[in-house]
Amino acid sequence: MNIIPFIENVYIPYMYKEAEQGNPLPTKSNWTLRKAKYDEQYIRKFLIPFIRKSGANWSEINDRFADSLVEYMRNGKLTDTTIQRYKGCFN
């Protein structure tokens, strides 16, 4: 499955399922519907458009991809603090 359909059809529904169950996150907190909603918003606003623009495939998701995504968000006039927060939902 390509990256974008996977994100839209598997990962985003997974986030909401985890939130509905209040399952734990690796960061010592739990999924919430609010977190799932904000993560979906950031994914749709930045990650998916960047993947479309770059034409990345699964084998290209690496540190270089992450660096390029950060530059893409900086060019969108986001501060580094905001970028760090958004990157957290992309992991």
C-alpha positions, 0 to 999 in steps of 0.5 A, a space after each residue: 500500500 502506498 504511503 498516503 492511502 496507508 495514512 488515510 485508511 489505516 493510521 488515522 482510523 487507528 489513532 481514533 480507535 486508540 483514543 476511544 480506548 484511552 490506550 497509552 502512548 510511549 510518552 507516559 500519557 494516553 491517547 485522547 480524542 483531542 490528540 487524535 483530532 489534532 494529529 490528524 489535522 497536522 498530518 493532513 495539513 503538512 505531512 500528506 501535502 509534503 509526501 505528495 510534493 516530494 513523491 516519497 515512497 516507503 523506502 525514502 522515509 528516513 532521516 533525510 526525509 525528516 530533514 526535508 519535511 522540517 525545511 518544508 514546514 520552515 518554509 511555511 513560516 512555522 517556528 521550530 517550537 511548532 515544528 517540534 510539536 508537529 513532528 511528535 505526531 508524525 512519529 
